[in-house]
């Protein structure tokens, strides 16, 4: 199920939303439907050598980030 990132045009909040079928996104703060989809980094999980799991976000703005999204990054 796809999770998309959105930006609310009314209050300025960025948020993530799980969309199923014909669901319409709604801001989690002000409940406005005046939102636009953001381009998000594509995360992936791979098994490295020796059974080590590696998680990365493509295009992450900081080198130490291993999140699938920079929306909640504290770095």
MARLO-674484 format. One record per residue (C-alpha): residue in one letter; x, y, z. Coordinates in steps of 0.1 Angstrom, whole numbers, padded with zeros to 4 digits, always signed. Layout:
N
AXYZ
...
***
This chain:
75
X+0000+0000+0000
X+0015+0033-0010
X+0024+0060+0015
X+0027+0094-0001
X+0041+0127+0013
X+0020+0159+0010
X+0022+0196+0018
X-0009+0214+0030
X-0014+0247+0011
X-0036+0261+0040
X-0014+0256+0071
X+0020+0246+0056
X+0024+0213+0073
X+0041+0184+0055
X+0026+0150+0063
X+0025+0114+0051
X-0007+0096+0041
X-0016+0060+0033
X-0039+0061+0002
X-0061+0031-0007
X-0082+0031-0039
X-0098+0065-0045
X-0090+0080-0011
X-0084+0117-0010
X-0056+0131+0012
X-0064+0154+0041
X-0041+0174+0062
X-0035+0158+0096
X-0034+0192+0114
X-0061+0214+0098
X-0080+0188+0079
X-0079+0208+0047
X-0080+0189+0014
X-0060+0216-0004
X-0028+0197-0005
X-0001+0188-0031
X+0019+0157-0034
X+0057+0160-0027
X+0085+0142-0044
X+0098+0117-0018
X+0130+0097-0014
X+0126+0061-0022
X+0137+0039+0007
X+0149+0004+0004
X+0162-0025+0025
X+0189-0048+0014
X+0209-0077+0029
X+0245-0067+0029
X+0275-0091+0032
X+0274-0113+0063
X+0237-0110+0068
X+0239-0073+0077
X+0207-0053+0070
X+0212-0019+0054
X+0184+0007+0052
X+0189+0039+0033
X+0169+0068+0018
X+0179+0078-0017
X+0188+0115-0019
X+0189+0120+0018
X+0201+0155+0027
X+0223+0143+0057
X+0249+0115+0056
X+0238+0099+0089
X+0201+0095+0080
X+0188+0059+0077
X+0151+0069+0076
X+0128+0061+0046
X+0117+0098+0047
X+0132+0131+0057
X+0098+0145+0068
X+0105+0138+0105
X+0143+0141+0104
X+0158+0159+0134
X+0193+0163+0118
***
